[in-house]
Amino acid sequence: MHAWPLNDTASTVFPLTSRANVGEIFPDPITPLNASTGFFANLEKGWRDAYVATGAWDQDLYDAAVPHNPILMFGSYIYINMSLMRLFGVRVPGFTPEAVDLQYFGDMPGIPSYESEKRDFDSDAAASEKAGAWLVGQVLGATDLAPFDADRARVLEIRRARPDLTTLSDAELAARITSFNDDLRHFFCNHIVASLAAGVGLGAVAQVCAAIGKPELSLTLVAGIGDVDSAGASRGMWTLSRKVRANAELTAAFDAGVSGLMGRLQALDSVDAKAFRVDLESFLDEWDFRGQSEWEIRAETWSTDPELALSMIERLRLVSDDEAPEAKNAQRAAEREAASAGIREALAGNEALPQFEAALHAAALWVRARERQRTSAAMLIHELRLASLELGRRGAAAGALPEPKRIFMLFADELPAYVENPASFADTLAERERVYLDLFNYIPPFVVAGQPADYTQWARRDAHTAAPLSAGEVLTGVSGCPGVARGRARIVLNPDAADEFEPGDVLVAPITDPSWTPLFVGASAVVVNVGAPFSHAAIVSRELGIPCVVSAIDATVRIPEGALLEVDGTTGSVTVVEA
């Protein structure tokens, strides 16, 4: 019998772990099936491979006394091993563990210093030489996204070749769920390599800006770069929202609310309505994998529940045409070019100029690569989701499962036995789901040094409080995207419950992933509880040209709903103008 929930033993060699960054792509506890054949199992292996691919160390560096090194699980919540991330910062020339901390931790309190865990073997001249060769040849020397385009072509072919899942036997469905492990390991390796390279590029740009006394320009220089995949869905939704806005019949259907909206749209018989449905279906086919927590195979996506996408379009239709994403991106691109020109002028004749040009190019290229690979991996994870749901539907139809989603409580190695006798797992899966749902009630510690307390000792979400801000008070975080904006605070705890969000509001969220992106289009600014300049909220805000403050601790608790805020994305401050 598998132990549940999932709890790793922390490494004594590399003891520092954190929810930083991974919390935005995986905010919830992971299910057994996804941990054993989907996201976690393959990301952990791919991350090991990625570090080795950079030359920073070989496979024998990992702590053999524990099963998982780059990422691990406490209370079924996923943690990044920040000791290894810092070690990467030590060994890559020009990078530092402090730069790693800034990119991943932001300004969160209670983080032990690197000096407190420094190991004798951290500095390694031979490893740094190999990592330096990777940095020069593959990071700064890269000219295109060919490896990531190849992975995109691979997953698109898998999607095109998807069989009619309803015609597969139960055994064939079970086999399909576990058939993509090699691809996923490779995809995740490339994703982590791109993430590491992007971090190096962003860090190098920040160093140049700091050296010439203009640190505030570091984020402007990586804003409006274009071709960022995580912003792609918002552009498609924007186009659909314009069609709704321009058509009285479609507007009336949306005015009646999101509940039952798909049925009302299907009942419309006009030429414009039929054309809209075709465009909508095309959009849902392209972005079927997108949704909150989309790397969790149990999560609903825009194809499994189209009303999730329609709710976003419903909010976007209220946004005026002059807030078009393309226009905002163009404005940020112009600001980026102006800032680049200024630095080039300041560095004219200086030997640092070529280094700046290389860092600027690498930062933009590798941010694109990271977001492209992230999207490709989400597409492939969706294949596991669809096969699992089909197997779950059959179990529910046969009375072996109370609902299709119960299938995600299986571990991968239990699939053959489940196919042989689904009913025999009823009690086990019921107990696992009971525990799984209870895990959502706990707040995983943001940083853990060593072995954490049992999850049952963690703070509970329903008991978490913080003093609300009054007029004139300031909440300080970290700059995610420069600029200043005012708007009413709208506390949104998940993107599927944004009914009150209006154009011009300040989006205040716990954390964001790509499914939140359409809400950014109409926001005057974005404020998130956790995050860093390298997090999703910051990257997308820079693409869409809206001020963003990350690492604003307890923003969703301390900022009053409806308060008038001034968000200064340059200084990282959020001021309550009127409570």
Residue, then its C-alpha position, 0 to 999 in steps of 0.5 A: m500500500h502506498a503511503w499517502p499523503l506524499n512526504d519526502t525526506a529532506s536532504t541533509v546535504f541540500p536542506l533548503t526548499s521552497r514553494a517559490n516559483v513552483g507555487e504558481i504553476f502548482p499551487d495545490p497538492i498533487t494527486p497520486l496519479n500525477a505524482s507517479t506518472g505525470f508532472f512530478a515523476n518526470l519533472e524531477k528526473g528532467w530537472r536532474d538532467a537539466y542541471v547536468a546539461t548545463g555542466a554545473w555538475d554531474q549526476d553523482l553530485y545528488d544526495a543518494a540518501v534521498p529519493h528526490n533532489p531538485i524537487l520534492m514533496f511535503g504534505s503532497y505539496i511540491y517544493i523546489n530545492m533552493s540549495l541546488m538552485r543556489l549551488f547553480g548560482v555559485r558555479v555559473p560564471g557571473f551568476t551568484p546565489e544572491a541573484v538566485d534568491l532575488q529571482y526566486f524568493g523576491d523579498m520574502p522574510g525568514i530565508p536563511s542566508y546562503e552563507s549559513e548552508k555553504r558547503d566545502f565543495d560548492s566552489d568547483a573550478a572544473a565545473s565552473e569551466k564547463a558551466g561557463a562553456w554552456l553559458v557562452g556557447q548555448v545561452l549567450g550564443a543561441t540564435d533561435l528556439a530550434p530545440f523548443d520548436a522541435d518539441r512543439a512539433r512533437v507534441l502537436e503531432i501527438r495531439r493530431a495522432r490522438p486516437d478516439l479514446t472511446t474506442l480503446s480498451d481499459a488496458e489500452l487507456a491505462a497504457r496510454i496514461t503511462s506512455f509519455n514518460d520519456d517525452l515528458r522527462h525530455f520536455f521538462c529537462n528542456h523547460i528547466v534548461a530554458s528557465l536556468a538560461a533565462g534566469v542567467g540572462l535576466g541576472a546579467v541585464a540587472q547587473v549591467c543596469a546596476a553597474i551604470g546606476k540605473p537598476e530600475l531599467s532592468l525590467t523595462l529592458v525585458a518588457g514587451i519582447g513579444d512572442v511569449d506563449s503564455a500571453g497567446a490565449s489572451r490574444g485569442m480571447w480578446t478577438l472573441s470578446r471584440k466579436v461579442r462586444a460588436n454583436a447585440e445578439l451575442t451580447a444578450a447571450f452573455d448578459a444572461g450570465v455564464s451559467g448555461l451560456m454555451g447552451r444559449l450560444q448553440a441555440l442561436d441561429s444567425v450567421d454571426a452567431k454560427a461564425f462565432r461558434v466556429d471561432l470559439e470551437s477553434f479557440l478551444d481546440e487550440w487551448d484545450f489544455r489551458g486552465q488553473s493548475e493545468w499541470e495537475i491532471r485532475a484540474e479542469t481545463w477550457s475543454t473539460d469545462p468550456e464555461l471556464a473560458l467563457s467566463m474570461i471572455e465575459r470579463l474581457r468583453l467589458v474592456s474598451d478597444d483602446e486596451a488591446p493587448e497588441a497596443k500595450n505590448a507595442q508601448r512596452a516594446a517602444e519603452r524597451e527600445a528607448a531604454s536600450a538606446g540609452i544604455r548603449e549610449a552610456l556604454a559607448g566605447n566601453e568593453a561592457l557594451p558587447q556583454f550588455e548586447a549579449a545579455l539583452h538578447a539572451a534574456a529575451l530569447w530564453v524567456r520566450a523559450r521558457e514560456r514555449q516549453r512550459t506550454s508544450a509540456a502543458m499540452l502533453i500533460h493534457e493527453l494524460r488527463l484525457a485518457s485518465l478521464e475516459l478511464g474514470r468515466r467508465g469506472a463511474a458508469a460501471g458503479a466502481l467510482p462515484e465520479p470520473k475524477r476519483i481515478f486520479m487517486l490511483f498510483a501509476d503502478e496500480l493501474p493494471a490491477y485497477v483495470e482487472n478489478p476496479a471495484s476492489f479499489a473503492d475504499t482505498l480511493a475514497e480514503r485517499e480523496r478524503v485526505y487529498l481534499d483536506l490537504f487544501n485546508y493547510i498553508p504549506p510553509f513558503v521556505v523549509a530548512g531541513q525536515p518540516a513539521d507534519y502537514t497537520q501542524w501547518a497553519r490552516r487557511d481558514a484561520h489565517t488573518a492579517a491586519p487590514l491596511s488603512a488609508g495612507e498605509v503602504l504594502t511593499g513588495v518587489s517590482g514585477c513590471p514598472g509603471v504607476a496606476r490607480g484602481r479599485a482593489r478586486i481580490v480574486l482568489n481563483p480566475d474562475a471566480a472573477d465575476e466582480f472584476e471590472p476593467g480598470d480594477v487592480l487585480v489582487a491575487p494569491i499567485t497566478d498561472p497562465s489561466w489568469t492571463p486574460l484578466f490581466v488585459g483589463a487590469s490597471a495593475v497586478v498585485v500578488n502575495v508571492g513571486a519574484p521578477f521571474s514569476h508568471a505574473a511579472i512576465v505577463s505584466r511586462e508583456l501586456g504593459i501593466p504595473c505589477v508588484v509581486s511578493a506583496i505578503d498577505a495582499t489578498v488578506r490585508i488589502p480591503e476589497g474595493a479600496l482605491l490603490e496606487v500601485d507603483g511597479t517601479t518601487g514595488s509599493v502598493t498604497v491604499v489611497e481610500a480604504 
